[in-house]
Amino acid sequence: MKEIILIKNGELALKGLNRRSFEETLARNIQRAAAPYGGVKVWRSQSTMFVTPLEGTDIEDAVEAISKVFGIAALSRAAEVPKSMEAILPAVCEYLNDELNDAKTFKVNAKRADKKFPLKSPEICAETGEYILERFPHLSVDVHDPDLVVTVEIRDTSAYIHRQPIRGAGGLPVGTGGRACVMISGGIDSPVASWMMAKRGLELSAVNFASPPYTSLRAEEKVVDLLGKVSEWAGEIRLHIVPFTEIQEAIRDYCPEDMLTVIMRRYMIKIAQIIARKDGALALVSGESVGQVASQTLRALECTDAAADMPILRPVIGMDKEEIVTIARKIGTFDISILPFEDCCTVFTPKHPKTRPVLAKIIEAEKALEAEEINIEAMIEKAVKDTRLTVITTEK
């Protein structure tokens, strides 16, 4: 019996004249996700995408991977059979044998997209239900809250039999919204922010700031592991690892202690947007949430934003920690994020950071830093030049 995967689109149905380009991107993303498990062929008909596994494909793993592809509202494993009740009825009992044996109650749901089919939907339901009851006498019908919903779809060329659909990832296909560059740390928030922007169709690059010997190689590996989890949903991510020690030490040595965090963030933004533009990104992404720490008050965010000349997207800006943690657990990053490896954002943290910094004072401190013989601009150029690129992907 031939088994395929039926894909139900979500927001794509609202895209009007642009819908086809969104669907083409979604089809490519589905093929990319399934490729490590043998590959699939994707085609479209009647507002549904049909995914046919290639010979040797592990359909269990392929379905799991495809369920993480943004742009899919729901998906179902389905048996494809000839479009006649003589073929449909025995196929229902064969394909759903285990589920029918395990259930106590069921109902049949029929969808007749081909209006030329001789039986109408209620008749298909009645005939299928009667056939099931004859062969599984322990079952009873419950149309309100059944253990199992048996769906029979009649389409142009074939009939399809499936159980309850699996919920998809939602959102928009990655690659339909341009590219953004995530300022990624080893914490809980920035991987969640990455995932949320990928869900809105953005391809991702990432920038991580490393400060050896204050940060370890294990901290860098932690970031790679975090983005590995995000890439299961977002596809390939280009990670740029920036050496930041020299700049961070200069900020520590020559700037007022209570301004260290905000000034550090401003230089990170200056460097990140240079790298972002080289990578074709149109915006930065940050995991900041209003009021969560001293550097994320409105006054502090005003000061950091003033260092940027491209948009900074902050998808978790209005979320509390519990909401962010819930998503982190869902996408598999939480347990990695809480591993005890320092990142550069926690290096040289002042005891009493300013929660209401004044932009003019911050700029004044930066000018004093730039007036020193250390040549901070040359340090920035060197950091950008010495940045290392790691391409993160889920491909085997």
LINTA-V683198 format. One record per helix or strand of 2 or more residues. SS is the DSSP state (alpha for helix, beta for strand). FROM is the first residue (numbers start at 0). TO is the last residue. If there is no record, write none. Layout:
# LINTA-V683198
ss->SS from->FROM to->TO
ss->SS from->FROM to->TO
This chain:
# LINTA-V683198
ss->beta from->1 to->8
ss->alpha from->10 to->13
ss->alpha from->15 to->34
ss->beta from->39 to->44
ss->beta from->47 to->52
ss->alpha from->58 to->65
ss->beta from->71 to->80
ss->alpha from->84 to->94
ss->alpha from->96 to->101
ss->beta from->104 to->111
ss->alpha from->120 to->134
ss->beta from->139 to->140
ss->beta from->147 to->153
ss->beta from->158 to->161
ss->beta from->165 to->169
ss->beta from->178 to->182
ss->alpha from->188 to->198
ss->beta from->202 to->209
ss->alpha from->216 to->233
ss->beta from->236 to->242
ss->alpha from->244 to->253
ss->alpha from->256 to->277
ss->beta from->282 to->284
ss->alpha from->293 to->295
ss->alpha from->297 to->304
ss->beta from->310 to->312
ss->alpha from->320 to->330
ss->alpha from->333 to->336
ss->alpha from->343 to->345
ss->alpha from->358 to->369
ss->alpha from->375 to->384
ss->beta from->387 to->391
